Amino acid sequence: MNQKDPILHFQRAGMGAGDIQESLSDHLTYSISKYPVTATSHDWYECLALTIRDRLAERWMETMQRYYCADPKRVYYLSLEFLVGRALGNAMLNLEVDDACKEALYELGQDFEKVVQQEYDAALGNGGLGRLAACFLDSMATLDLPGYGYGIRYEYGMFRQSIDGGMQVEHPDNWLRYGNPWEFPRPEVLYPIKFYGRVVDYKHEDGSVHHHWIDTEDLMAMAYDMPVPGYGGKTVNNIRLWSAKSTRDFDLRYFNQGNYIEAVADKNESENLSKVLYPDDSTEMGRELRLKQQFFFVSASLQDILTRYRKHHASWDELPEKVAIQLNDTHPAISVAEMMRLLVDMHRQTWEHAWSLTTRIFSYTNHTLMPEALETWKVSLFESILPRHLQIIYQINAEFLQDVMHHFPGDQDILRRMSIIDEEHGRRIRMSHLAIVGSHTVNGVAKLHTELMKSTIFADFHRFNSDKIINMTNGITPRRWLNQANPGLAELITEHIGKSWVTQLDKLTELRKFADDETFTRKFIAIKHENKRKLAQLIDKRLGLAVDPDSLFDIHIKRIHEYKRQLLNVLHVITRYNRIRCGTYPDLTPRTVIFAGKAAPGYALAKCIIRLINDVGDIINNDPLIDGKLKVVFLPNYDVSNAERIIPAADLSEQISTAGTEASGTGNMKLALNGALTIGTLDGANIEIMEEVGEDNMFIFGLTAQEADDLRRQGYRPHDYYEQNHELKVVLDMIASGFFSPGEPQRYQPIIDALLQQGDRYLLLADYADYVKCQERVDALYGDPQQWARRAILNVAGMGKFSSDRTIKEYAEKIWHVKPVSCDNGA
């Protein structure tokens, strides 16, 4: 650090209730400019958010100064999604000032719960991918690792979901309508982003060929920063989000002609790039926008990373010793080509040196085993939008295939399979292959997932380099998913084993000795019942549907997709309904089956499943013969805040994806951590959860991944299962005949066709009988409350491995090679 560089010193704002109250009053006057008598609950939320933000900002600046002095290797996590949820509650708990804030608001005559509920969820993600990224950033900060997130500041999230006539209806999610007190605009941090144009090559006097990307359409990426506090407030890291800005305010020619609309048309069009998360890619225009989004945030992020590096280093040689970039799935995979462009074209590094730097900087996380989910782009689209990058990809591919040919001489098939360019499906760029070739390490997110990567979708790459693919089992942050989401259980755990579990989740193993403790069990059951009562109130308020907190709460909360098999759950629900109506199973446990999740707007069958769930619920919930023994609930607009209400109330966690399809799952971890028992297949991280909590404390059913693969290869005939299982046949006939849709009997023919005529791709009918039998074991155990609670406690006690802190430590040691920069060693 230069001796002339200033060192900032802070007089930290106080953390007591009186200090908080004084700050609230100041912000009400100076930031909101209202009298207490006219201030709304949202005004008080703004005041509280700004009060906490002040305290975060102090620690944030200290953290950045610490990094500046230490000049450590930094981690940059590139993700198209960051599903951070509400920031206020998390920040208060991580700063350990939640009690002081409650007291301060009480003294000012305000209802704390009403105030904190004013916050909108940040609509920066869709599902597990974005939530994982948010957990990882929380852990990096808690572990004092110099980590940064990079993404897009979407003005509108994916969509806000409502249910109308049983159908999903999508609405714009304008989460920024009232502003965002957690963000800091950085108008001075601007980077040009180029599209289209053409490439001109010319020879330098030394004989080297240089490339100029010219005649481009340009826009600017402007930075917005959001603080990410670690637990205890020692370290506050940063998410930097990019917003698209026009390179000019308006076209003066049109303005001078009086055509004001046309004068700003270019500005508005260019700024649409960061408007919406995941534009519909069913049209050519949508696909073009999505590719431009990906390049937009990647280019801005890499320019920012290199700018930060160059402030302290004259040579590029140290870049891999100071920069680690993690690609969260294939969305940022274009980073490999963009880094090469920046180093070669902009910073005049040789191709060989730039490639050496690039491949030592990047690492890639794969999140899917399904080939159709691996992102590809038409070469023609790339050639139009990113012509220079297509050239770079061609060169990377040519050199890579030359290497492959030397390893596997004469094997043309392996060259075809490993090529970055897929020549067999209309010439497409395989983004996963680009990410693998350009990364030093590729990781799966669960043991089974990683092994299947090696043996299926990336088997050739594993043969080529057996050390590149490794496993990093996912984790979740206990700060949000237990300490914040389930304060009753968190307090009970702390009362018995201390609070160190918040940052050392493996301490939960100490709870095993309380699994047979009568007093602990009684309190545990009471906390679960209270959480269920609160969820029942929420369901009644939102849907006008009364559910019994004493019934078993059976929870299925995921993105709606065929492989996640919400439909299999529905088949069991209808089976259960038929059994109750027939009276042949009088001892069935009363059950409330709760679904939540969104279907992609263009995914017709997933939306059809949502409608079926609601139609089945309408019939069951209004059938007097059922007499409360079964209720079906679909809670709309599943997001982080709703998850925080649902998960603590769960008795049973549905993790029933077809074995071999779920990469890991993190909902399974959140639910088990909060004392739900899992019913699931041996898929994703379910296997590792079973290893930790014990097979006796889960409900495992269905085909294994190997058995599922064998069944498909032998020739799976779903119609045989339909004919041979009477209960299954009755259920499918009810759906097909319009029992649940009398006004439109053919409404669910697409579902019946998918199961019986189109091969039942995800083997629902093959797993149906075992699933139903497994549910009978669930009923039997729930009839013994003490035994159920014992096993639930053992689930909580066994979840230490699944902290994202453990995951991030492994990334830091095995992939990134970064070390903590704490208050003790930062200066």
N, C-alpha and C positions, 0 to 999 in steps of 0.2 A: 504493500500500500504506500502511495506517495505521502511523504511527510506533510505536504501542503493540503492533502485531502482532509476535509472537516470531519470531526467526530461529533455526532449529535448526542446530546444528553437530554433525557426526558425526566420531567417531574411527573411521575405516573399519577393518573387520576385514581382516587381512592376506590376501594372495593366494598366498603361498608354500606349499610342501608342508607345512612345519612348522606354519604357521598353520592350514591345513586339517585337519591331523591333530589339533591341539589342539581345534578346534571339533567334530570328529567325536567325540572322547572326551567332551567336555562334554555334547553332545547325547545320547550313549549313557547318560550318568549322569542328567542333569537332565530330558531330554525323554522318553526311552524307559525309563529306570530299569532297566537290565540290566547284568550283568557281560558282558565280552567272550565268555566261554566259553559263555554261554547265549543270546547274541544270534543271531538268524537272519539270513539274507541280506536278508529284508525289513526287519528292524530296522536293518541297516546302510544300506539304501536310504533309510529314513526319516531317519536321521542325516545322510546325505549331502545329501538334499533340503533338510533344514532348514539345513544349513551353507551351501548355495548360496542358499537363500531369505534368510538373514540378509544376505548380501552384496547380493542384489537389493534388499532392503527399504531399505537405506541409500541406494542410488542412486535408488530409486523415490521416497523422500521428498524427496531433493534435486531430482528432476525436478518433482514436484508443487509444491515451493516456488518453483522457477524459473518455472513457469507462473503461479503466484499473483502473483509480483512483476511479471511482464511483462504480465499480462492480455491474452494474444494471442487471436486468433480460433482457435477449437477445432473439430476435426472429430469428429463422432460417427457411427460406422459401425454402423447397425442391421441385424442379420442374425439370422435364426432359427437359423443354424448357425455354429459356429466349430470346425472340425475341426483342433484344435491339435496332436494327437498327443502323444507323450511330451514332457514339459517339461524333464527333468533334463539330457539330453544337449545339447539346444539351448541351455539356460542356461549350461552349462559352457563350450561353445564360444564363445558370444557374449561371455562374461566372460573368455574366453581362460585358463581355469584347468583345462582337462581334463587336461593332463599333471600338474599339481600334485595333482589329485584321485587320479589313478592311482597316483602315488608314495605319497601319504598312505595310501591303502587297502592298498597293498602292504606298507608298514611295519607296518600293523595286522593283517597276515596275511589280508587279504580279496581275493577275486577281483573285480576291477573290473567285468568284463563280466557276471558273474553278479549283481552288485549292481544295476547299472543296468537289467538285464532284468526286475527285480521291478516296475517301474512299469507301471501299466495305462494304455492310451490313454484320454484324456479323451473320453467318448462324447457329444460336443456337436455332432455333425454326421453327415452321411451321405455326401457325395461332393464333387464339384468346387466347388459353391457355398460350402460350409463351409471347404474347404481354401483357396480363393481368399481368403476373409475372413481366415484365419489368416496367409497370406502378406502380405496388405496391412498387417495390424497390425505384423508384423515389420519391414516396410519403413518404416512411419511412425516407429517407434521408432529405427531405424537412421539415418533422415534427420532426426532431432530435431524431427519435426512433432508438435504437441500433438494427438494422436489417441486416441480412446477407442472401444472396442468395447462394444456392448450386446446382450445375448441372454438366453437362459433357461438356468438351471442344471438341466438334465435329470438326474433321479436315475437314469434308465435311458436308454441310447442307443437307436438304432433297433432293433437286435437283434444278437445274436451268432450267426453263421451256422455251422452244421455240415452235413455231407452224410451222409445215411443212405439207403442203397440207391440212391444217385445223386441223391436229392432234397434240395433245400434244406429245412433244418429251422431254425426261428427259436427262439432262446432269449433270455431277458431279459439285457441287458447291464448288470449291476449294477456299474458301474465305481467307485462310491463305497463299495463294501463295506468297504474297509480305510481309508476316509478319503481326504482329498486334501490333502497337505502344502502345495500351491501356492496354496490359497485362504485368504482372510482374511474371515471372516464379519463383516458390519456390521449387527448387530441394531438399531442406532440409526437405520439408513437404511431407513425403512419408508414406503410410500405406499399409500393406499387405492385399490383397483380396484373399479369398479362394474359390475354386469350387471343386465339385466332392468329392472323398474320401469316408470315412465311419466314423461312430460314435462308439466309444468304451465307455462303461459305467463301472464305478467302484465305490465301496463304500469307502467313507472316514472313518477314524477311529471313527468319531462321528456318523456314521450310515447314513449320507447323501449320496445320489447318485450324482456323478459328471460325466460329459460327455466330452470326448475328440474327436474333429473332426480331423481325421488324414488321412495320405496318400492323401493329397489334391494337386490339381494343383494351384499354386499361381502366382499372378502377383502383381504389385505395382501400387498404385494410386498416381500420382504426382500433386501437386496443382499449379494452375495459378490464380492469383488474378486480378480483374478488378475493378477500382474505380467507384462508383456510386455517383455523386454529387447531393446534394439537391439544391433547388433554393436559391440563395444568397451565396452559398459556405460555409455556416457555418458548415455543416456536410457533410462528404464524407464517405459513407458506402462501402461495399465490396460484389462483387460476387466472390465466389471461385469455380472454375471449375476444374474438375479432368480429367487428361489424363492418359491413360493406358501405363505402362512401364513394360518391362520384368524384371524378377528378376535376370536375368543374360544377359550379352551381347551376348554371343554365346556359343554353345556346343564345348568345346575344342577338344573332341574326333574326331568330323568330321573335325575340322580345321586342326588337325595334320595329317589327312588322305588326306588333299588337297581338301576336298569337302566343299568349301567355302559357296555354296548356302545352303546346308543342315545345316551348322554351325549356320546360323542366322535364320533358318526357324522358330524355336520356338519363338524367339524374335519377328519376324514379325507377327506371328499368334496371340500372346498374345496382341500385341499393336493394332491389328485391332479392339479391343473392343470399342475404343472411336473414331473410324474413321468416322462413318456415323450415322446421325440422322435417327431414325426409320428404321432399316433394314426391308426388305420385310419379313413379317411373314407368307407368304403363303406356305413356306416349313418348314420342321422340323428344319433344320439348322438355318433358319431365326428366328424362334420362340425361339430357344435356345439362340441365340445371343441377342435377345431383352431382355429376362429374365436376362441374365448375365449382360447386360448394366444397367438394373434397380438396380440389387443388387450391382453392382460395385460402382455406385455413392452414393447409400444409405449407404453402409458399410463404405466407405471412409469418408462421411460426418459425420456419427454418431461417428466414432472414433475420428474425429477432434473436434467435439463438446464436447465429454467427456474429451479429452485431455485438451482442453481450460478450462473446468470447474475444473478439478483436479489441475490445477496450483494455484488455489486460495482457494480450499475447501478440507479439509481432509475427511469429511464425505459425503456420498451420499445423506443424508437425505434432503439437501437443493436443490437438483437437480430441482424439479418442480418449486421452487421459483426463479431459475436463468435461466431456459431454457424453451422456448416455441418453439415447432416445428410444422409448418404448412405443411400438405401434400397436394400439389396441384394436385388433382385428384388421381387416384389409382396407377399411375406409381411408386410413392415412398412408397406404402402401405407395402411393405416387411420390412419397417423400424420398424414396431411393433415387428415382430419376431426377427429382428437383434438387436434391443435394448435389448430385453430379453436375447438373446445369450451373448451379451457383458456384461451385468450386472451379469448374473447368472454364465456363464462359465468362463469369463475372469476376472471379478472383485468379484466373490465369494459371491454375494448377494443371500439371500434366494429367492425362487420363489415368495413368497407372497410379500416380500418387493419390489422386482424388478417390479412386476406387478402393485403394488400401484404407484410406481414412473412413470412407462411407461404410464399408463392411465391418469396421471395428466399432462403429457408433451405434448402429441400429440393432434392435432385437424386436421380435414379432410374436404376439400372442394370437393363437388361433382359437376361435370360439365355436366351430361347427365341424361336424363329421359328414354333413350332407353335401354331396358334390354340387347340387343345384343351388346351395346357399353360398358357395364360394364365388366371390364377386368377379365378374368379367366385363370387359368393355369392348365394343366393336372397334377394330383398328381404324375404320373410316371416321368414327366419331373422334377418336384421339387425333387423327391426322388433321381434322378441321380445327379442333379447339386447342390442342397442345402439340403443334407440329414438331417443335424441337424435342419434346419429351419422347415422342415416338421414335425419332432418330436415336436418342440415347438408349431407349429400351431395346431397339434392334441391335445396337452395339453390345449392350450387356448380354443379351441373349446369345449372340454369335460367339462371344468369348466363353460364356458358360457352357454352351453345347460343345465347343471344342474341348473343354476340360472333361465333359461327360464322355465324349467319344474316346478320349484317351483311357478312361476308366473302363468303359464297356465297348471295346472296339468291335465294329461290325453289327452292333445291336441298334438297328434303325428304329425299332419300336420304342425303346427307352428314350431315344432322342425326341421322338414325337410326343411321348407322354410327359417328359420333363420340360419341354420347351415353354418359355414364357408366352409364346404365341400359339394359340390353339388354332390349327389349320383346318380342323374337321367340322367346326360349327360356325362357319361364316367368318373366319379369321377374327379371333377375339384375343384380347390381352388378359391373361390369367393373373389377377392381382396378387393372389396368394403365392404364386410362383415367384413373382417379382419381389415380394416381401421376404420369402425364404432365401432367394439368391443374394439379396442385398443385406441380409442380417447375419450376425455372428452366432445368434442363438434363436431358436424357435421353441416356444413352450406351449404345451397343453395345459388344461386347467383342472384336471382330475387324473388320477392314475389310469383308470380305464380309458378315458378320452385320449390320453397321451399314447397308450399302447395301441389303441385303434388307429391313431394318426400314423404310427409307424408301420402298421400292418395293412392299412387300407389306402386312404386318400393320398398320403405322402410316403408310401412304401418305397418308391424309387429314390426319393431324396434321402431316406434313411439308409438305404443300401449304399448310396453315394457317399454319405458322411454320417456315420453311425453315432457321432457325438453331438450333432447339432440340435436334435430334438430332445428336450428334457421336460420334466413335469413340474408345474407349480400349482398345487391344489389351491383353489380359490379360498377366500375367507371373507368375513364380514366384520365391520367395526362394532365392538361391544358398546362403544360410547352411545351410538344412536340406537342400536337394535336391542339393547337391554337397559342400559342406564337411563336413556331418554324415553324409549317407548314403553317401558314397563317399570315405572318407579316403585311400585309395590313390591315386586319380586326383587328388584335391585336392592331395596332397603332390607329385605329379609336376608338376602345373601350376605350383605355387608354386616349385618347384625351378628351373623354366625361365623364368618371367616375373614372379616375385615374388608377394606376397600381396594386392596391391591389388585383384585381381579379385573378392575377396569382397564388396566394396562398390562396385566399378566393373566390372560384368560385361563391358562392352564391351572391356576389356583382353584378353579371350580371343582377339580377332582376332590377337594376337601369336603364337598357336599355329600359325597357317597356315604359318609358315616352318619348322615342325617336321614337317609332314605327310609329307615325304619324307626325314626324318632317320632313319637306320637305328636308332640307339641309342634315340631317343625312341619310335619305333614299337615296338621290341621290348619296352620297358618298358610301353607302353600295352597291348599284347596280353597281357602277363603279368598286369597288374592286372585286365583284363577276365576272364581265365581264372580267376583266384583268386576273383573275385566270383561267377562261375558255379559254381565248386566249392562255395562256401559255400551257394549256393542249392540246389544238388543235395543237399547234406547235409540242409538243412532239409526238402526234399521227401521224402527217404528217412525222416527222423525222423517226419514228420507222417503220411505216406501209405504208408510201406513200399514205395515205388516207386523203383527205381534209375534215374537218368537220367545220360547221358554229358555231362560238361562240354565235351567236344570237339564235340558236336553244335551246330547252330545253335539258339539259344534265341529262339524266336518268341513274343513277349509280347503278350497282349491283356488289359489290366487296366482295367476300367471298370464302372460300374453296368450291370447286365444290362437291356438295352432293345432293342426291335426296331430302332430307328433307328441304334443303335450297331453293329448287324449282326454280333454274335458268330456268328449263324447262317450268314452268308456264309463266315466263317472255317471253320466246321464243314464246309460243303460242299466247301471246298478240301481240308480234312484227309481227308475220305472219298475224294475224287478222288485224292489222293496215295497213300492206302492201296491203292486199286484199281490204280494204276500200279505200285506196288511188287510187289503180288501177281502181276500179269500179267508182270512182268519186262520190260516194254516201255520203261522208262526206267531203265536200269541206273546212270546217273550221278547220280541224285537225291541231294542232300546230306542226310546224317542230320540229323534235326530233332526238337527237343523243343518242342511247342506248349503254352504255359502260359496258362491262363485264370484270372482271379480277378475277383470282383465279386458284388454282392448284387442280388437281384431284390426289388422291393417285395412285401410279403406277399400283397397282393391281386392281383398281376399274374400271372395264370395262365400266359399264353404265355411270359413271361420265365422262370418257374420250369420250364416244360416244356423250354426251351432248355438250362437248366442240367442237367436230367436227361439230355437227349440228349448233351451234351458228356461227361458221365460214362459213359453207356452206350457211346458210340463209343470212349472211352478204354479201357473195360474189354475190348472186343473187340480193339482194335489192340494194346494193351500186352501181351496174352496170346496173340497169334498168333505161333507160332514161325516162320512164313514171313517175318515182318517183320524179325526178327533185329536189333532195335535201331535200324533205320533211321528209325523214327518212334515217338514217344511223345506221349501226350496227358495233360496234367495239369490238374486243377482244384484250385487252392489255396483252401480255405475261409476265410471270415472276413477278407476283404480290408479293411485299415484302413491308417492312416498307417505304423505300424511294419512291417507286411508290405510296404507299398510301398517302404519304405527298403531292404528286403532284395532285392526283385525288380528294381527299376529299374536298379541298377548292374550287374546280370547280363544285361541284355537285349542281344541282338544286333539283333533286328528289332522295331520298334514298330508295332503294328497300329492305324492311325487311319483306319478304313474306313467311317465313317458315310456315309450317302447325302448327296451334295453338296446343300447348302442346308438341312441340318437341325441340324448342330452349331453352337452359337453361337460357341465359340472352341476349347474344350479347353485343359487345362493339362497333362494327362498326356503329350501329344505333346511339350511343352516339356521336361518332366522327363526323359523318355527320351532325347531328342536331346542334352540337356545332359550326359548320362552316357554318350554314345558309341554310342547305338543308331541304326541307319538306319531311316527311316520308310517304311513302305508305306502309302499313303493316297490318298484322293480329294482333289480341290481343294475342301475344305470347311473352315469355321472358320479357325483360325490356321494350318492346314497351308499355306495359300497364302503367308502371310508368312514362315513358316519356310523354304519353298522359295526365296523371294526372298533370304533371308539366307545360306542354306547352298549354294544352287545346285541346279538341277533335276537335274544329273548325280549329285548326292549323296543323292538320294531315289528312291523308286520310286512314281511317280504313275500311277494308272489310273482308269478309270471315267468316267461321265458328269459333265459340269460341272453346276452348279446350273441354268443356263439350259437345257442339253440335257435335264436331268431334267424340268424344267417343261414343255418343248416335248413331250417324249414322253408325259407325262400328258395334256396337252391334245389331242394327236393321237389318243389312245385306246390306252393301253398294254395289250398282250395277253400276259401272262406265259406262257400255255400255248404260244404260238408258240416261245418260247425253249426250253421243255421239249421240244418235239417236234423242234426243229432241231439241238439239241446233244446228241450221243449220250452223252457223259460225264455231262453234267448229268442227263439222263434216268435213267441208271443209278443215280446217286447218290440222286435223289429216290425212285426205285422201291425202293431198298434201305431207305430210311427208312420208306417207306409200307408195305412188306411185312413189317416186323418183323425185319429182319436184325439190328438192334442191340437189339431187345427181343423175343426169341423167345417169352418167356413171356406177352407181351401185345402181339400184332402190331399192334393198333390204337392203341398208346400215343401215337404221334406224328402221328395224323391231324389234330389241330388245326394243327400246323405245315404239313403238306401243304396243308390247306384254305386257310390264310392265304396261301400262295404261289400256289396254282393256282386256287382258287375265289373268293377274296376280294380279288383284285387285286394281291397282292404290293406293298403300299403303299410299301415302301422300296426297291423296284427291285433286289432281290438277283439275280434271274434275268437282268435286263438287264446287270448289271455282272459277272456270274459269269465269262464267257469272258475278259474283259480282266484280271480279277483273277488267274485261273489263269496266264495268260501272264506277268503281272507277277511272280508267284511263281517262274516259271522264270528270270527275270532275276535274282532274288534268289539262287537256287541257283548260277547261273553265277558271280556275283561272289563269293559266299562260298567258292567253290573256289579263289580267289586271295587268301590271307590278307593279303598285303601291300596289295593294292588295297582290300580291305574295310577294313582298319585305317586306310588313308589317308583314305578317305571318312568313316569314323567320327570321326577327328581333326578333319576339316574341319567336321563337324556340331557338335562341341563348340566349335570356334573361331567359328562363326557364330551362337551363341546369346546374344550380349550384349544384343540388343534385348529379350529375353524375361525380363529381370529385373523383378520386381515393383517394384524401386526406380524404374526408368524409368516404369512405369505410374503409380506414386504421385506422382512429380514432375509428371507431366502432369495428374493429377487436381488436385493442389495449385495448379498454375498456371492451368489452364483452367476448372475447375469450382468448387473450394472457395475459391480465393484466400486461402490460408493460407501462412505463412512459417515456417521453422524457428525454434525457440527453443533455441539451443545453450548450452553452458556459458559461452560468451564473451559472449552478448548477453542472457542471461536475467535478470540482476539489474539 
